[in-house]
């Protein structure tokens, strides 16, 4: 049985959000995509701008967690910038980009 979905405090304001989690197979940070799958590129995430869309996306995440595809799905606040998405919290920016101590392991964020 999986843990309940975490909801960010900003979700209550229906800010621009996306759903993130970690892929169970390898631990990679992933984002819910428009087709209902999971991508490791934040710029390909499904953008959610209403309470109803956020709740529906979290339900998809919960189902994927129950199916053991991902773990701990939750919504995060993002801003649209330069044709991409930028997480508003430092923790999520670090998760999106990759390790902070080795630039050679960093992933492109705005793709």
Backbone as XML, in Angstrom:
<?xml version="1.0"?>
<chain id="A" units="angstrom">
  <residue number="1" name="UNK">
    <atom name="N" x="0.844" y="-1.169" z="0.000"/>
    <atom name="CA" x="0.000" y="0.000" z="0.000"/>
    <atom name="C" x="0.888" y="1.229" z="0.000"/>
  </residue>
  <residue number="2" name="UNK">
    <atom name="N" x="0.644" y="2.172" z="-0.875"/>
    <atom name="CA" x="1.488" y="3.355" z="-0.965"/>
    <atom name="C" x="1.020" y="4.434" z="-0.007"/>
  </residue>
  <residue number="3" name="UNK">
    <atom name="N" x="1.937" y="5.346" z="0.290"/>
    <atom name="CA" x="1.630" y="6.466" z="1.178"/>
    <atom name="C" x="0.695" y="7.441" z="0.480"/>
  </residue>
  <residue number="4" name="UNK">
    <atom name="N" x="-0.044" y="8.235" z="1.248"/>
    <atom name="CA" x="-0.931" y="9.213" z="0.626"/>
    <atom name="C" x="-0.131" y="10.241" z="-0.167"/>
  </residue>
  <residue number="5" name="UNK">
    <atom name="N" x="-0.782" y="10.807" z="-1.160"/>
    <atom name="CA" x="-0.145" y="11.809" z="-2.000"/>
    <atom name="C" x="0.144" y="13.053" z="-1.194"/>
  </residue>
  <residue number="6" name="UNK">
    <atom name="N" x="1.357" y="13.593" z="-1.350"/>
    <atom name="CA" x="1.699" y="14.856" z="-0.719"/>
    <atom name="C" x="1.169" y="15.988" z="-1.574"/>
  </residue>
  <residue number="7" name="UNK">
    <atom name="N" x="0.634" y="17.012" z="-0.941"/>
    <atom name="CA" x="0.131" y="18.169" z="-1.661"/>
    <atom name="C" x="0.865" y="19.398" z="-1.168"/>
  </residue>
  <residue number="8" name="UNK">
    <atom name="N" x="1.379" y="20.198" z="-2.084"/>
    <atom name="CA" x="2.079" y="21.399" z="-1.665"/>
    <atom name="C" x="1.085" y="22.414" z="-1.149"/>
  </residue>
  <residue number="9" name="UNK">
    <atom name="N" x="1.552" y="23.290" z="-0.255"/>
    <atom name="CA" x="0.687" y="24.317" z="0.302"/>
    <atom name="C" x="0.169" y="25.245" z="-0.785"/>
  </residue>
  <residue number="10" name="UNK">
    <atom name="N" x="0.985" y="25.509" z="-1.785"/>
    <atom name="CA" x="0.568" y="26.424" z="-2.853"/>
    <atom name="C" x="-0.523" y="25.821" z="-3.726"/>
  </residue>
  <residue number="11" name="UNK">
    <atom name="N" x="-0.673" y="24.501" z="-3.698"/>
    <atom name="CA" x="-1.699" y="23.863" z="-4.501"/>
    <atom name="C" x="-3.073" y="24.420" z="-4.180"/>
  </residue>
  <residue number="12" name="UNK">
    <atom name="N" x="-3.286" y="24.766" z="-2.938"/>
    <atom name="CA" x="-4.585" y="25.296" z="-2.532"/>
    <atom name="C" x="-4.903" y="26.594" z="-3.275"/>
  </residue>
  <residue number="13" name="UNK">
    <atom name="N" x="-3.892" y="27.280" z="-3.766"/>
    <atom name="CA" x="-4.100" y="28.509" z="-4.527"/>
    <atom name="C" x="-4.219" y="28.239" z="-6.019"/>
  </residue>
  <residue number="14" name="UNK">
    <atom name="N" x="-4.139" y="26.997" z="-6.438"/>
    <atom name="CA" x="-4.209" y="26.585" z="-7.839"/>
    <atom name="C" x="-3.201" y="27.349" z="-8.686"/>
  </residue>
  <residue number="15" name="UNK">
    <atom name="N" x="-1.973" y="27.464" z="-8.196"/>
    <atom name="CA" x="-0.896" y="28.074" z="-8.952"/>
    <atom name="C" x="-0.537" y="27.154" z="-10.110"/>
  </residue>
  <residue number="16" name="UNK">
    <atom name="N" x="0.315" y="27.633" z="-11.010"/>
    <atom name="CA" x="0.783" y="26.772" z="-12.087"/>
    <atom name="C" x="1.645" y="25.684" z="-11.460"/>
  </residue>
  <residue number="17" name="UNK">
    <atom name="N" x="1.267" y="24.427" z="-11.710"/>
    <atom name="CA" x="1.962" y="23.319" z="-11.088"/>
    <atom name="C" x="2.180" y="22.178" z="-12.068"/>
  </residue>
  <residue number="18" name="UNK">
    <atom name="N" x="3.054" y="21.264" z="-11.660"/>
    <atom name="CA" x="3.275" y="20.001" z="-12.348"/>
    <atom name="C" x="3.367" y="18.931" z="-11.272"/>
  </residue>
  <residue number="19" name="UNK">
    <atom name="N" x="3.240" y="17.673" z="-11.666"/>
    <atom name="CA" x="3.372" y="16.574" z="-10.712"/>
    <atom name="C" x="4.731" y="15.916" z="-10.918"/>
  </residue>
  <residue number="20" name="UNK">
    <atom name="N" x="5.416" y="15.682" z="-9.821"/>
    <atom name="CA" x="6.725" y="15.046" z="-9.846"/>
    <atom name="C" x="6.732" y="13.830" z="-8.929"/>
  </residue>
  <residue number="21" name="UNK">
    <atom name="N" x="7.703" y="12.971" z="-9.131"/>
    <atom name="CA" x="7.892" y="11.770" z="-8.312"/>
    <atom name="C" x="9.282" y="11.232" z="-8.629"/>
  </residue>
  <residue number="22" name="UNK">
    <atom name="N" x="9.578" y="10.062" z="-8.105"/>
    <atom name="CA" x="10.788" y="9.345" z="-8.480"/>
    <atom name="C" x="10.375" y="8.028" z="-9.107"/>
  </residue>
  <residue number="23" name="UNK">
    <atom name="N" x="11.049" y="7.677" z="-10.197"/>
    <atom name="CA" x="10.777" y="6.403" z="-10.854"/>
    <atom name="C" x="11.284" y="5.285" z="-9.953"/>
  </residue>
  <residue number="24" name="UNK">
    <atom name="N" x="10.467" y="4.313" z="-9.689"/>
    <atom name="CA" x="10.818" y="3.240" z="-8.771"/>
    <atom name="C" x="11.988" y="2.403" z="-9.292"/>
  </residue>
  <residue number="25" name="UNK">
    <atom name="N" x="12.048" y="2.179" z="-10.579"/>
    <atom name="CA" x="13.084" y="1.324" z="-11.160"/>
    <atom name="C" x="14.504" y="1.808" z="-10.874"/>
  </residue>
  <residue number="26" name="UNK">
    <atom name="N" x="14.727" y="3.127" z="-10.997"/>
    <atom name="CA" x="16.088" y="3.642" z="-10.868"/>
    <atom name="C" x="16.222" y="4.896" z="-10.010"/>
  </residue>
  <residue number="27" name="UNK">
    <atom name="N" x="15.115" y="5.401" z="-9.460"/>
    <atom name="CA" x="15.171" y="6.562" z="-8.579"/>
    <atom name="C" x="15.240" y="7.909" z="-9.272"/>
  </residue>
  <residue number="28" name="UNK">
    <atom name="N" x="15.225" y="7.923" z="-10.597"/>
    <atom name="CA" x="15.327" y="9.167" z="-11.356"/>
    <atom name="C" x="14.090" y="10.033" z="-11.109"/>
  </residue>
  <residue number="29" name="UNK">
    <atom name="N" x="14.303" y="11.343" z="-11.010"/>
    <atom name="CA" x="13.199" y="12.295" z="-10.868"/>
    <atom name="C" x="12.417" y="12.317" z="-12.173"/>
  </residue>
  <residue number="30" name="UNK">
    <atom name="N" x="11.092" y="12.201" z="-12.075"/>
    <atom name="CA" x="10.236" y="12.203" z="-13.255"/>
    <atom name="C" x="9.055" y="13.148" z="-13.040"/>
  </residue>
  <residue number="31" name="UNK">
    <atom name="N" x="8.423" y="13.495" z="-14.170"/>
    <atom name="CA" x="7.299" y="14.422" z="-14.183"/>
    <atom name="C" x="6.174" y="13.814" z="-15.011"/>
  </residue>
  <residue number="32" name="UNK">
    <atom name="N" x="4.946" y="14.015" z="-14.569"/>
    <atom name="CA" x="3.794" y="13.555" z="-15.335"/>
    <atom name="C" x="3.747" y="14.315" z="-16.645"/>
  </residue>
  <residue number="33" name="UNK">
    <atom name="N" x="3.612" y="13.591" z="-17.766"/>
    <atom name="CA" x="3.565" y="14.249" z="-19.075"/>
    <atom name="C" x="2.117" y="14.359" z="-19.567"/>
  </residue>
  <residue number="34" name="UNK">
    <atom name="N" x="1.885" y="15.098" z="-20.646"/>
    <atom name="CA" x="0.517" y="15.295" z="-21.130"/>
    <atom name="C" x="-0.219" y="14.015" z="-21.514"/>
  </residue>
  <residue number="35" name="UNK">
    <atom name="N" x="0.507" y="12.965" z="-21.861"/>
    <atom name="CA" x="-0.118" y="11.710" z="-22.264"/>
    <atom name="C" x="-0.411" y="10.793" z="-21.073"/>
  </residue>
  <residue number="36" name="UNK">
    <atom name="N" x="-0.024" y="11.209" z="-19.867"/>
    <atom name="CA" x="-0.253" y="10.381" z="-18.686"/>
    <atom name="C" x="0.906" y="9.474" z="-18.350"/>
  </residue>
  <residue number="37" name="UNK">
    <atom name="N" x="2.011" y="9.625" z="-19.089"/>
    <atom name="CA" x="3.227" y="8.867" z="-18.800"/>
    <atom name="C" x="4.149" y="9.693" z="-17.928"/>
  </residue>
  <residue number="38" name="UNK">
    <atom name="N" x="5.399" y="9.283" z="-17.845"/>
    <atom name="CA" x="6.380" y="9.948" z="-16.987"/>
    <atom name="C" x="7.631" y="10.264" z="-17.789"/>
  </residue>
  <residue number="39" name="UNK">
    <atom name="N" x="8.101" y="11.490" z="-17.677"/>
    <atom name="CA" x="9.286" y="11.954" z="-18.395"/>
    <atom name="C" x="10.307" y="12.466" z="-17.388"/>
  </residue>
  <residue number="40" name="UNK">
    <atom name="N" x="11.585" y="12.363" z="-17.721"/>
    <atom name="CA" x="12.608" y="12.923" z="-16.843"/>
    <atom name="C" x="13.020" y="14.329" z="-17.275"/>
  </residue>
  <residue number="41" name="UNK">
    <atom name="N" x="12.302" y="14.897" z="-18.237"/>
    <atom name="CA" x="12.574" y="16.253" z="-18.726"/>
    <atom name="C" x="11.472" y="17.177" z="-18.226"/>
  </residue>
  <residue number="42" name="UNK">
    <atom name="N" x="11.806" y="18.112" z="-17.358"/>
    <atom name="CA" x="10.799" y="18.977" z="-16.758"/>
    <atom name="C" x="10.034" y="19.791" z="-17.799"/>
  </residue>
  <residue number="43" name="UNK">
    <atom name="N" x="10.686" y="20.175" z="-18.868"/>
    <atom name="CA" x="10.026" y="20.959" z="-19.912"/>
    <atom name="C" x="8.948" y="20.194" z="-20.662"/>
  </residue>
  <residue number="44" name="UNK">
    <atom name="N" x="8.882" y="18.885" z="-20.476"/>
    <atom name="CA" x="7.865" y="18.056" z="-21.121"/>
    <atom name="C" x="6.724" y="17.695" z="-20.166"/>
  </residue>
  <residue number="45" name="UNK">
    <atom name="N" x="6.714" y="18.310" z="-18.986"/>
    <atom name="CA" x="5.691" y="17.988" z="-17.987"/>
    <atom name="C" x="4.338" y="18.581" z="-18.358"/>
  </residue>
  <residue number="46" name="UNK">
    <atom name="N" x="3.289" y="17.929" z="-17.894"/>
    <atom name="CA" x="1.909" y="18.421" z="-18.054"/>
    <atom name="C" x="1.739" y="19.604" z="-17.104"/>
  </residue>
  <residue number="47" name="UNK">
    <atom name="N" x="1.383" y="20.767" z="-17.648"/>
    <atom name="CA" x="1.186" y="21.973" z="-16.842"/>
    <atom name="C" x="-0.256" y="22.007" z="-16.349"/>
  </residue>
  <residue number="48" name="UNK">
    <atom name="N" x="-0.403" y="22.244" z="-15.053"/>
    <atom name="CA" x="-1.702" y="22.209" z="-14.391"/>
    <atom name="C" x="-2.023" y="23.599" z="-13.839"/>
  </residue>
  <residue number="49" name="UNK">
    <atom name="N" x="-3.164" y="24.145" z="-14.238"/>
    <atom name="CA" x="-3.473" y="25.511" z="-13.803"/>
    <atom name="C" x="-4.836" y="25.653" z="-13.135"/>
  </residue>
  <residue number="50" name="UNK">
    <atom name="N" x="-5.443" y="24.540" z="-12.769"/>
    <atom name="CA" x="-6.705" y="24.621" z="-12.028"/>
    <atom name="C" x="-6.727" y="23.531" z="-10.969"/>
  </residue>
  <residue number="51" name="UNK">
    <atom name="N" x="-7.516" y="23.748" z="-9.954"/>
    <atom name="CA" x="-7.648" y="22.767" z="-8.877"/>
    <atom name="C" x="-8.092" y="21.410" z="-9.424"/>
  </residue>
  <residue number="52" name="UNK">
    <atom name="N" x="-9.037" y="21.423" z="-10.355"/>
    <atom name="CA" x="-9.534" y="20.161" z="-10.928"/>
    <atom name="C" x="-8.438" y="19.416" z="-11.677"/>
  </residue>
  <residue number="53" name="UNK">
    <atom name="N" x="-7.619" y="20.138" z="-12.448"/>
    <atom name="CA" x="-6.530" y="19.489" z="-13.186"/>
    <atom name="C" x="-5.459" y="18.945" z="-12.238"/>
  </residue>
  <residue number="54" name="UNK">
    <atom name="N" x="-5.198" y="19.689" z="-11.183"/>
    <atom name="CA" x="-4.207" y="19.236" z="-10.199"/>
    <atom name="C" x="-4.684" y="17.947" z="-9.530"/>
  </residue>
  <residue number="55" name="UNK">
    <atom name="N" x="-5.929" y="17.936" z="-9.102"/>
    <atom name="CA" x="-6.478" y="16.742" z="-8.450"/>
    <atom name="C" x="-6.465" y="15.538" z="-9.396"/>
  </residue>
  <residue number="56" name="UNK">
    <atom name="N" x="-6.837" y="15.756" z="-10.659"/>
    <atom name="CA" x="-6.838" y="14.660" z="-11.634"/>
    <atom name="C" x="-5.419" y="14.132" z="-11.856"/>
  </residue>
  <residue number="57" name="UNK">
    <atom name="N" x="-4.450" y="15.029" z="-11.952"/>
    <atom name="CA" x="-3.063" y="14.614" z="-12.162"/>
    <atom name="C" x="-2.533" y="13.855" z="-10.952"/>
  </residue>
  <residue number="58" name="UNK">
    <atom name="N" x="-2.880" y="14.311" z="-9.753"/>
    <atom name="CA" x="-2.452" y="13.600" z="-8.549"/>
    <atom name="C" x="-3.079" y="12.218" z="-8.472"/>
  </residue>
  <residue number="59" name="UNK">
    <atom name="N" x="-4.289" y="12.069" z="-8.972"/>
    <atom name="CA" x="-4.929" y="10.749" z="-9.012"/>
    <atom name="C" x="-4.177" y="9.817" z="-9.957"/>
  </residue>
  <residue number="60" name="UNK">
    <atom name="N" x="-3.721" y="10.342" z="-11.090"/>
    <atom name="CA" x="-2.898" y="9.547" z="-12.009"/>
    <atom name="C" x="-1.605" y="9.135" z="-11.314"/>
  </residue>
  <residue number="61" name="UNK">
    <atom name="N" x="-1.009" y="10.077" z="-10.583"/>
    <atom name="CA" x="0.206" y="9.773" z="-9.839"/>
    <atom name="C" x="-0.015" y="8.708" z="-8.781"/>
  </residue>
  <residue number="62" name="UNK">
    <atom name="N" x="-1.127" y="8.790" z="-8.076"/>
    <atom name="CA" x="-1.422" y="7.794" z="-7.050"/>
    <atom name="C" x="-1.569" y="6.406" z="-7.671"/>
  </residue>
  <residue number="63" name="UNK">
    <atom name="N" x="-2.243" y="6.339" z="-8.808"/>
    <atom name="CA" x="-2.416" y="5.056" z="-9.506"/>
    <atom name="C" x="-1.051" y="4.489" z="-9.933"/>
  </residue>
  <residue number="64" name="UNK">
    <atom name="N" x="-0.182" y="5.360" z="-10.459"/>
    <atom name="CA" x="1.155" y="4.919" z="-10.865"/>
    <atom name="C" x="1.965" y="4.449" z="-9.660"/>
  </residue>
  <residue number="65" name="UNK">
    <atom name="N" x="1.770" y="5.088" z="-8.514"/>
    <atom name="CA" x="2.458" y="4.648" z="-7.297"/>
    <atom name="C" x="1.929" y="3.287" z="-6.859"/>
  </residue>
  <residue number="66" name="UNK">
    <atom name="N" x="0.620" y="3.102" z="-6.922"/>
    <atom name="CA" x="0.038" y="1.801" z="-6.577"/>
    <atom name="C" x="0.501" y="0.701" z="-7.523"/>
  </residue>
  <residue number="67" name="UNK">
    <atom name="N" x="0.744" y="1.078" z="-8.792"/>
    <atom name="CA" x="1.236" y="0.127" z="-9.790"/>
    <atom name="C" x="2.757" y="-0.048" z="-9.729"/>
  </residue>
  <residue number="68" name="UNK">
    <atom name="N" x="3.393" y="0.620" z="-8.792"/>
    <atom name="CA" x="4.837" y="0.544" z="-8.552"/>
    <atom name="C" x="5.674" y="1.000" z="-9.742"/>
  </residue>
  <residue number="69" name="UNK">
    <atom name="N" x="5.203" y="2.074" z="-10.371"/>
    <atom name="CA" x="5.964" y="2.701" z="-11.452"/>
    <atom name="C" x="6.794" y="3.845" z="-10.883"/>
  </residue>
  <residue number="70" name="UNK">
    <atom name="N" x="6.167" y="4.604" z="-9.978"/>
    <atom name="CA" x="6.818" y="5.754" z="-9.344"/>
    <atom name="C" x="6.572" y="5.682" z="-7.842"/>
  </residue>
  <residue number="71" name="UNK">
    <atom name="N" x="7.260" y="6.541" z="-7.095"/>
    <atom name="CA" x="7.019" y="6.660" z="-5.655"/>
    <atom name="C" x="6.785" y="8.115" z="-5.294"/>
  </residue>
  <residue number="72" name="UNK">
    <atom name="N" x="5.909" y="8.335" z="-4.335"/>
    <atom name="CA" x="5.620" y="9.620" z="-3.723"/>
    <atom name="C" x="5.347" y="10.756" z="-4.703"/>
  </residue>
  <residue number="73" name="UNK">
    <atom name="N" x="4.303" y="10.662" z="-5.500"/>
    <atom name="CA" x="3.962" y="11.775" z="-6.390"/>
    <atom name="C" x="3.423" y="12.969" z="-5.608"/>
  </residue>
  <residue number="74" name="UNK">
    <atom name="N" x="3.772" y="14.163" z="-6.052"/>
    <atom name="CA" x="3.247" y="15.382" z="-5.442"/>
    <atom name="C" x="3.340" y="16.516" z="-6.448"/>
  </residue>
  <residue number="75" name="UNK">
    <atom name="N" x="2.549" y="17.554" z="-6.215"/>
    <atom name="CA" x="2.521" y="18.715" z="-7.106"/>
    <atom name="C" x="3.529" y="19.755" z="-6.633"/>
  </residue>
  <residue number="76" name="UNK">
    <atom name="N" x="4.166" y="20.416" z="-7.603"/>
    <atom name="CA" x="5.103" y="21.499" z="-7.282"/>
    <atom name="C" x="4.744" y="22.729" z="-8.093"/>
  </residue>
  <residue number="77" name="UNK">
    <atom name="N" x="5.078" y="23.895" z="-7.546"/>
    <atom name="CA" x="4.867" y="25.159" z="-8.236"/>
    <atom name="C" x="5.972" y="25.387" z="-9.251"/>
  </residue>
  <residue number="78" name="UNK">
    <atom name="N" x="5.585" y="25.859" z="-10.428"/>
    <atom name="CA" x="6.551" y="26.183" z="-11.476"/>
    <atom name="C" x="6.190" y="27.527" z="-12.107"/>
  </residue>
  <residue number="79" name="UNK">
    <atom name="N" x="7.177" y="28.115" z="-12.760"/>
    <atom name="CA" x="6.964" y="29.325" z="-13.557"/>
    <atom name="C" x="7.369" y="29.011" z="-14.988"/>
  </residue>
  <residue number="80" name="UNK">
    <atom name="N" x="6.651" y="29.610" z="-15.922"/>
    <atom name="CA" x="7.020" y="29.470" z="-17.331"/>
    <atom name="C" x="8.058" y="30.547" z="-17.631"/>
  </residue>
  <residue number="81" name="UNK">
    <atom name="N" x="9.215" y="30.104" z="-18.122"/>
    <atom name="CA" x="10.301" y="31.042" z="-18.428"/>
    <atom name="C" x="11.066" y="30.574" z="-19.653"/>
  </residue>
  <residue number="82" name="UNK">
    <atom name="N" x="11.301" y="31.485" z="-20.572"/>
    <atom name="CA" x="12.127" y="31.218" z="-21.747"/>
    <atom name="C" x="11.717" y="29.927" z="-22.454"/>
  </residue>
  <residue number="83" name="UNK">
    <atom name="N" x="10.431" y="29.698" z="-22.599"/>
    <atom name="CA" x="9.939" y="28.525" z="-23.297"/>
    <atom name="C" x="10.022" y="27.233" z="-22.502"/>
  </residue>
  <residue number="84" name="UNK">
    <atom name="N" x="10.359" y="27.322" z="-21.231"/>
    <atom name="CA" x="10.468" y="26.127" z="-20.399"/>
    <atom name="C" x="9.774" y="26.325" z="-19.074"/>
  </residue>
  <residue number="85" name="UNK">
    <atom name="N" x="10.022" y="25.424" z="-18.161"/>
    <atom name="CA" x="9.443" y="25.478" z="-16.828"/>
    <atom name="C" x="10.559" y="25.551" z="-15.800"/>
  </residue>
  <residue number="86" name="UNK">
    <atom name="N" x="10.365" y="26.411" z="-14.803"/>
    <atom name="CA" x="11.345" y="26.552" z="-13.724"/>
    <atom name="C" x="10.651" y="26.309" z="-12.393"/>
  </residue>
  <residue number="87" name="UNK">
    <atom name="N" x="11.111" y="25.322" z="-11.623"/>
    <atom name="CA" x="10.543" y="25.107" z="-10.290"/>
    <atom name="C" x="10.788" y="26.335" z="-9.412"/>
  </residue>
  <residue number="88" name="UNK">
    <atom name="N" x="9.824" y="26.681" z="-8.584"/>
    <atom name="CA" x="9.945" y="27.867" z="-7.744"/>
    <atom name="C" x="10.693" y="27.599" z="-6.442"/>
  </residue>
  <residue number="89" name="UNK">
    <atom name="N" x="10.716" y="26.371" z="-5.975"/>
    <atom name="CA" x="11.442" y="26.047" z="-4.741"/>
    <atom name="C" x="12.826" y="25.515" z="-5.087"/>
  </residue>
  <residue number="90" name="UNK">
    <atom name="N" x="13.803" y="25.893" z="-4.288"/>
    <atom name="CA" x="15.190" y="25.477" z="-4.512"/>
    <atom name="C" x="15.311" y="23.950" z="-4.543"/>
  </residue>
  <residue number="91" name="UNK">
    <atom name="N" x="14.659" y="23.273" z="-3.640"/>
    <atom name="CA" x="14.727" y="21.808" z="-3.603"/>
    <atom name="C" x="14.315" y="21.208" z="-4.936"/>
  </residue>
  <residue number="92" name="UNK">
    <atom name="N" x="13.248" y="21.719" z="-5.509"/>
    <atom name="CA" x="12.754" y="21.171" z="-6.773"/>
    <atom name="C" x="13.658" y="21.572" z="-7.941"/>
  </residue>
  <residue number="93" name="UNK">
    <atom name="N" x="14.274" y="22.739" z="-7.865"/>
    <atom name="CA" x="15.233" y="23.130" z="-8.904"/>
    <atom name="C" x="16.432" y="22.188" z="-8.891"/>
  </residue>
  <residue number="94" name="UNK">
    <atom name="N" x="16.884" y="21.819" z="-7.710"/>
    <atom name="CA" x="17.997" y="20.874" z="-7.587"/>
    <atom name="C" x="17.579" y="19.514" z="-8.121"/>
  </residue>
  <residue number="95" name="UNK">
    <atom name="N" x="16.381" y="19.059" z="-7.775"/>
    <atom name="CA" x="15.898" y="17.766" z="-8.275"/>
    <atom name="C" x="15.788" y="17.780" z="-9.797"/>
  </residue>
  <residue number="96" name="UNK">
    <atom name="N" x="15.372" y="18.914" z="-10.373"/>
    <atom name="CA" x="15.197" y="19.006" z="-11.826"/>
    <atom name="C" x="16.532" y="19.000" z="-12.558"/>
  </residue>
  <residue number="97" name="UNK">
    <atom name="N" x="17.511" y="19.659" z="-11.996"/>
    <atom name="CA" x="18.791" y="19.796" z="-12.687"/>
    <atom name="C" x="19.744" y="18.641" z="-12.434"/>
  </residue>
  <residue number="98" name="UNK">
    <atom name="N" x="19.692" y="18.076" z="-11.269"/>
    <atom name="CA" x="20.604" y="16.992" z="-10.942"/>
    <atom name="C" x="21.573" y="17.407" z="-9.849"/>
  </residue>
  <residue number="99" name="UNK">
    <atom name="N" x="22.588" y="16.622" z="-9.587"/>
    <atom name="CA" x="23.523" y="16.886" z="-8.494"/>
    <atom name="C" x="24.143" y="18.276" z="-8.583"/>
  </residue>
  <residue number="100" name="UNK">
    <atom name="N" x="24.346" y="18.892" z="-7.429"/>
    <atom name="CA" x="24.914" y="20.240" z="-7.394"/>
    <atom name="C" x="26.431" y="20.238" z="-7.313"/>
  </residue>
  <residue number="101" name="UNK">
    <atom name="N" x="27.021" y="19.088" z="-7.069"/>
    <atom name="CA" x="28.473" y="19.069" z="-6.889"/>
    <atom name="C" x="29.237" y="18.615" z="-8.126"/>
  </residue>
  <residue number="102" name="UNK">
    <atom name="N" x="28.542" y="18.058" z="-9.100"/>
    <atom name="CA" x="29.211" y="17.596" z="-10.316"/>
    <atom name="C" x="28.437" y="18.090" z="-11.529"/>
  </residue>
  <residue number="103" name="UNK">
    <atom name="N" x="28.912" y="19.141" z="-12.136"/>
    <atom name="CA" x="28.243" y="19.732" z="-13.294"/>
    <atom name="C" x="28.146" y="18.747" z="-14.468"/>
  </residue>
  <residue number="104" name="UNK">
    <atom name="N" x="29.072" y="17.777" z="-14.541"/>
    <atom name="CA" x="29.038" y="16.818" z="-15.638"/>
    <atom name="C" x="27.850" y="15.869" z="-15.545"/>
  </residue>
  <residue number="105" name="UNK">
    <atom name="N" x="27.186" y="15.825" z="-14.381"/>
    <atom name="CA" x="26.012" y="14.986" z="-14.212"/>
    <atom name="C" x="24.698" y="15.770" z="-14.351"/>
  </residue>
  <residue number="106" name="UNK">
    <atom name="N" x="24.800" y="17.073" z="-14.504"/>
    <atom name="CA" x="23.605" y="17.921" z="-14.590"/>
    <atom name="C" x="22.812" y="17.627" z="-15.852"/>
  </residue>
  <residue number="107" name="UNK">
    <atom name="N" x="21.484" y="17.811" z="-15.749"/>
    <atom name="CA" x="20.595" y="17.604" z="-16.879"/>
    <atom name="C" x="20.080" y="18.944" z="-17.348"/>
  </residue>
  <residue number="108" name="UNK">
    <atom name="N" x="19.754" y="19.098" z="-18.640"/>
    <atom name="CA" x="19.156" y="20.347" z="-19.101"/>
    <atom name="C" x="17.773" y="20.502" z="-18.469"/>
  </residue>
  <residue number="109" name="UNK">
    <atom name="N" x="17.427" y="21.719" z="-18.052"/>
    <atom name="CA" x="16.164" y="21.953" z="-17.360"/>
    <atom name="C" x="15.071" y="22.421" z="-18.294"/>
  </residue>
  <residue number="110" name="UNK">
    <atom name="N" x="15.360" y="23.268" z="-19.233"/>
    <atom name="CA" x="14.321" y="23.937" z="-20.020"/>
    <atom name="C" x="13.877" y="23.171" z="-21.269"/>
  </residue>
  <residue number="111" name="UNK">
    <atom name="N" x="14.387" y="22.001" z="-21.516"/>
    <atom name="CA" x="14.113" y="21.282" z="-22.755"/>
    <atom name="C" x="12.659" y="21.231" z="-23.145"/>
  </residue>
</chain>
